């Protein structure tokens, strides 16, 4: 049970720090949040918790394949000015694109 609290604490610190830094140095915060910090942490926690190297490696492959699909979320934000889309419009469209990305990821993972 204490491992769960450690995981929650680390995740909260990373998210809180990124959010706080975004108000002071948005470019640096964006770069730091884009780093695979969560991946580094979650891979170690997963391996320690389940002690299954094969699953952890498959998990890492899934993350790598999922990254390009997860970037679909940002496409509406890139086009916001050209298409006059509000923040919430971008956010909603991004979520819809993530759903598409999920199914594409799922299809790719069946052959990897």
N, C-alpha and C positions, 0 to 999 in steps of 0.2 A: 504494500500500500504506500510506503514512503517513496518508492520509485515513481509512482504516479504523481505525487506532489512535487518531486524534483523536476519531472518533465513539464508539468504545468508552470512551475516557477520560471524555468529557463525560457519556455515559449513566451510567457508574459513579459519577461525582461527584454527579449529580442524585439517583440512587437511594440512594446512601450517605448523603447529606445528609438526605434525607427520612426515612430509617430512623433515623438518629441523633437528629434533631429530634423524632421521634415519642415518644421516651422522656422528653424534657424538656418539650416543649410540644405535646401531641398535637393540639390544635385548630389551632394555627398550621401544624403539619406537614400536617394534612389539607387545609387550605386551599391551601398551597403545592403539594402533590402534585396537587390538583385543577386547578390552573392548567394551561393548555395549553403548558407549558414544552417537553415532549417534541415536541408538534406544531410549535411555533415552530422548534425546532432541526431536526427531521426534514424539514420543508418546505424549509428553506434547503439542507440537505445533499443532498436529493433533486434539487433544481433545479441545484445546482452540479455534481453528479455526472452527471446525464443531460442537462442543458441543453434540456429539453423543457417549455415552458410549458404546453402543453395537458395533458400527463400530470400535471404538478404541480398544476394547477387541478383536474383530475379526482380526484387524490389528496386534495386539501383538501376537496372535496365529499364524498368517501367518509368522511373523518374526521368531518365535521360530521354526516352521516347516521348514522354508527356510534356517536357519543357516546350518544344516548338508548338505543340497544340495549345498549351496554356497561354502562349503569347497571343492567340487569337483574341483574347479578352481586350487587348490594347488597341486593336485595329480601329474601332469606332473613335477612340480618343485621338488617334493620329489623323483621322478624317473630320474631326469635329468642326474645325474652322471652315473647311471647304464645303461641308454639308450643313452647316449651322445647327449642329446637334448640341443640346444642353448636356450638362453633366449627367443628369439622371437618364437621359436618352442614351448617352454613351454607355453608361453603366448597365442599363437593361440590354442593349444590343450586345455588349460584351459578354453578359451572362448567357445570352442565347448562343453566341459563338462558342462559348465554353461547352455547352451541351453538345454542339456539333463536334467539337474537339474531343470530347469524351468518347463518343462513338467511333471516331476515327482512331483514337488511341487504342480502344478496345480491339478494333479490327487488326491494327498493326501488331499488337501484343500476341495475337493468336498465331502469328507466323514467326515470331522472334523466339 
